[in-house]
Amino acid sequence: MLKQERAVRTLRSLVHSAAKLFLRHGYAQAKLAEISADAGVSTGALHFHFESKAALASAVQVAAAASLREAVRTASRLPGVNALQSLTDASHALADTLRRDVVARAGLQLSCDTTCPTEWDMCQEWQESVRQLLARAAHENLLAEDAIRHDAATSIVAATTGMELLARSDAEWLAHATLTRFWELMLPSLATPEALAELEPAGTRPGGRRSLRPAQRPAAERVALVAEPLLSR
């Protein structure tokens, strides 16, 4: 049992270290020796778990995909929340996971790296999720009469994936406040007046409880915030 637990810890450490170094150097320039050293294990231990750098990159992507899918799936299924709020919440969950999880960030970046073997297209999955949630919103009669679902989906996917790309050099692009401002601009063009009155651009907490917008938080909390298909397939 202890041997198995050590093997699992080593595996997780290697995936985490690989994620850090893939982010820092890119897939092509990352070295297995540096990854094993960062993880505190021998190169022999690394090769025991992964036969190649491609296999290690695949493990990072698999872990990232699972984390991002679960975050968005959970956020988009909160009870008592309508489809437009679910879409808003899902985008916040996606951004939050990318902010705090180095493996998620690395896996997403690897999926867009032409030098890295990949079968995962996160952007396509996110686009399909956005389309599904907008279709659900139309069924729930939440969309304004002149809202065009296809154009809305294109704009939302382009904006949110663009934020992730920009955040690779400036983390503020994935900040909660940045995404909240995006939804403050987007939702009035999507929702009926009745639906808009019930929506929270800053996202909701589990159970459908409204979260405070950044401007409503105490000053100390605002400072701390600044310092600091994905649906079921």
C-alpha positions as CSV (number, residue, x, y, z in Angstrom):
1,M,0.0,0.0,0.0
2,L,2.8,2.5,0.9
3,K,4.6,1.6,-2.3
4,Q,1.5,2.3,-4.3
5,E,0.9,5.6,-2.5
6,R,4.5,6.7,-3.2
7,A,4.0,5.8,-6.9
8,V,0.9,7.9,-7.0
9,R,2.7,10.9,-5.3
10,T,5.6,10.5,-7.8
11,L,3.2,10.5,-10.7
12,R,1.4,13.6,-9.5
13,S,4.6,15.4,-8.8
14,L,5.9,14.6,-12.3
15,V,2.7,15.8,-14.0
16,H,2.8,19.0,-11.9
17,S,6.5,19.7,-12.6
18,A,6.0,18.9,-16.3
19,A,3.2,21.4,-16.4
20,K,5.3,24.1,-14.9
21,L,8.2,23.5,-17.3
22,F,6.0,23.2,-20.4
23,L,4.5,26.5,-19.5
24,R,7.9,28.1,-19.0
25,H,9.7,26.7,-22.0
26,G,7.1,25.2,-24.3
27,Y,6.8,21.6,-25.3
28,A,9.8,21.5,-27.7
29,Q,12.3,23.1,-25.3
30,A,11.3,21.4,-22.1
31,K,13.8,18.8,-21.0
32,L,12.9,15.6,-19.2
33,A,16.0,15.9,-17.0
34,E,14.7,19.3,-15.8
35,I,11.3,17.9,-15.1
36,S,12.5,15.0,-13.1
37,A,14.9,17.3,-11.1
38,D,12.0,19.7,-10.4
39,A,9.9,16.8,-9.2
40,G,12.7,15.5,-7.0
41,V,12.9,12.1,-8.6
42,S,15.5,10.4,-10.9
43,T,15.1,10.2,-14.6
44,G,14.7,6.5,-14.2
45,A,11.6,7.1,-12.1
46,L,10.3,9.4,-14.7
47,H,10.8,6.8,-17.4
48,F,9.2,4.2,-15.2
49,H,5.9,6.2,-15.4
50,F,6.3,7.8,-18.9
51,E,8.1,6.3,-21.8
52,S,8.5,9.7,-23.6
53,K,8.0,13.4,-23.4
54,A,4.9,13.0,-25.5
55,A,3.4,10.6,-23.0
56,L,4.1,13.0,-20.2
57,A,2.5,15.9,-22.2
58,S,-0.5,13.6,-22.8
59,A,-0.9,13.0,-19.1
60,V,-0.8,16.8,-18.5
61,Q,-3.5,17.3,-21.1
62,V,-5.7,14.5,-19.8
63,A,-5.5,15.9,-16.2
64,A,-6.2,19.4,-17.6
65,A,-9.2,18.3,-19.6
66,A,-10.7,16.5,-16.7
67,S,-10.3,19.5,-14.4
68,L,-11.7,22.0,-16.8
69,R,-14.6,19.8,-17.9
70,E,-15.6,19.1,-14.3
71,A,-15.4,22.8,-13.4
72,V,-17.7,23.9,-16.2
73,R,-20.0,20.9,-15.9
74,T,-20.5,21.6,-12.2
75,A,-21.0,25.3,-12.6
76,S,-23.5,24.9,-15.5
77,R,-25.7,22.5,-13.4
78,L,-26.4,24.5,-10.3
79,P,-30.0,23.9,-9.2
80,G,-32.4,26.8,-9.6
81,V,-30.1,28.7,-12.1
82,N,-31.3,29.6,-15.6
83,A,-29.3,28.9,-18.7
84,L,-27.8,32.4,-19.1
85,Q,-26.6,32.4,-15.5
86,S,-25.3,28.9,-16.1
87,L,-23.3,30.2,-19.0
88,T,-21.9,33.1,-17.0
89,D,-21.1,30.8,-14.1
90,A,-19.4,28.3,-16.4
91,S,-17.1,30.9,-17.9
92,H,-16.1,32.1,-14.4
93,A,-15.5,28.4,-13.3
94,L,-13.3,27.9,-16.4
95,A,-11.3,31.1,-15.7
96,D,-11.0,30.3,-12.0
97,T,-9.6,26.9,-12.7
98,L,-7.1,28.3,-15.2
99,R,-6.0,31.0,-12.7
100,R,-5.3,28.5,-9.8
101,D,-4.3,25.3,-11.6
102,V,-1.0,25.2,-13.4
103,V,-1.8,21.8,-14.9
104,A,-5.0,23.2,-16.4
105,R,-3.1,26.1,-17.9
106,A,-0.3,23.9,-19.3
107,G,-2.7,21.3,-20.7
108,L,-4.7,24.0,-22.5
109,Q,-1.5,25.6,-23.9
110,L,-0.2,22.2,-25.0
111,S,-3.4,21.5,-26.8
112,C,-2.7,24.6,-29.0
113,D,1.0,23.8,-29.4
114,T,1.7,22.6,-33.0
115,T,4.9,20.9,-31.8
116,C,3.0,18.7,-29.3
117,P,0.9,15.7,-30.2
118,T,-2.6,16.3,-29.1
119,E,-6.2,15.0,-29.7
120,W,-7.9,17.5,-27.4
121,D,-9.5,20.6,-28.7
122,M,-10.6,22.6,-25.7
123,C,-11.8,25.6,-27.8
124,Q,-14.1,23.3,-29.8
125,E,-15.5,21.8,-26.6
126,W,-16.1,25.2,-25.0
127,Q,-17.8,26.4,-28.2
128,E,-20.2,23.4,-28.1
129,S,-20.9,24.1,-24.5
130,V,-21.7,27.7,-25.2
131,R,-24.0,26.7,-28.0
132,Q,-25.8,24.2,-25.9
133,L,-26.4,26.7,-23.1
134,L,-27.6,29.4,-25.5
135,A,-30.0,26.9,-27.0
136,R,-31.3,26.1,-23.5
137,A,-31.6,29.8,-22.9
138,A,-33.8,30.2,-26.0
139,H,-35.9,27.3,-24.9
140,E,-36.4,29.0,-21.5
141,N,-37.4,32.3,-23.3
142,L,-34.5,34.2,-21.9
143,L,-33.1,35.7,-25.1
144,A,-34.1,39.0,-26.5
145,E,-35.9,38.9,-29.8
146,D,-33.1,40.3,-31.8
147,A,-30.4,38.1,-30.2
148,I,-28.8,35.9,-32.8
149,R,-27.6,32.7,-31.1
150,H,-24.9,31.9,-33.6
151,D,-23.3,35.3,-33.5
152,A,-23.6,35.4,-29.7
153,A,-21.8,32.1,-29.4
154,T,-19.1,33.2,-31.7
155,S,-18.5,36.4,-29.8
156,I,-18.5,34.7,-26.4
157,V,-16.1,32.0,-27.4
158,A,-13.8,34.5,-29.2
159,A,-13.8,36.8,-26.2
160,T,-13.2,34.2,-23.5
161,T,-10.6,32.2,-25.3
162,G,-8.9,35.4,-26.3
163,M,-8.7,36.4,-22.6
164,E,-7.0,33.1,-21.9
165,L,-4.4,33.7,-24.6
166,L,-3.7,37.3,-23.4
167,A,-3.5,36.0,-19.8
168,R,-0.4,34.1,-20.8
169,S,1.6,37.3,-20.6
170,D,-0.8,39.3,-18.3
171,A,-2.7,37.4,-15.7
172,E,-5.2,40.3,-15.2
173,W,-7.0,39.2,-18.4
174,L,-8.3,36.2,-16.5
175,A,-9.1,38.1,-13.3
176,H,-12.6,37.7,-11.9
177,A,-13.3,41.4,-12.4
178,T,-12.2,41.4,-16.0
179,L,-14.7,38.6,-16.9
180,T,-17.4,40.2,-14.8
181,R,-17.0,43.4,-16.9
182,F,-17.3,41.4,-20.1
183,W,-20.6,39.9,-18.9
184,E,-21.9,43.3,-17.8
185,L,-21.4,44.4,-21.5
186,M,-22.6,41.2,-23.1
187,L,-25.7,40.2,-21.1
188,P,-27.8,43.3,-21.9
189,S,-27.6,42.5,-25.6
190,L,-28.6,38.8,-25.0
191,A,-31.3,38.7,-22.3
192,T,-34.8,40.0,-22.1
193,P,-35.3,42.8,-19.6
194,E,-37.0,40.4,-17.2
195,A,-34.2,37.8,-17.5
196,L,-31.5,40.5,-17.2
197,A,-32.9,41.7,-13.9
198,E,-32.2,38.2,-12.4
199,L,-28.7,37.8,-13.8
200,E,-25.4,38.3,-11.9
201,P,-22.4,39.0,-14.2
202,A,-20.1,38.2,-11.4
203,G,-21.4,34.7,-11.2
204,T,-23.3,32.8,-8.5
205,R,-22.2,30.6,-5.7
206,P,-23.2,26.9,-5.4
207,G,-26.9,26.7,-4.7
208,G,-27.7,29.7,-6.8
209,R,-26.8,32.3,-4.2
210,R,-25.6,35.5,-5.6
211,S,-22.0,36.5,-5.2
212,L,-21.0,40.0,-4.4
213,R,-19.6,42.1,-7.3
214,P,-16.0,43.3,-6.8
215,A,-17.3,46.9,-6.2
216,Q,-19.6,45.6,-3.4
217,R,-16.8,43.9,-1.4
218,P,-15.0,45.5,1.5
219,A,-11.9,47.3,0.5
220,A,-9.6,44.7,2.1
221,E,-11.3,42.0,0.1
222,R,-11.0,43.9,-3.2
223,V,-7.3,44.4,-2.6
224,A,-7.0,40.6,-2.0
225,L,-8.8,39.8,-5.2
226,V,-6.5,42.0,-7.2
227,A,-3.5,40.5,-5.6
228,E,-4.5,37.2,-5.9
229,P,-18.5,19.1,-25.0
230,L,-17.1,20.8,-21.4
231,L,-20.7,19.7,-20.4
232,S,-21.3,16.0,-19.9
233,R,-19.9,14.2,-22.9
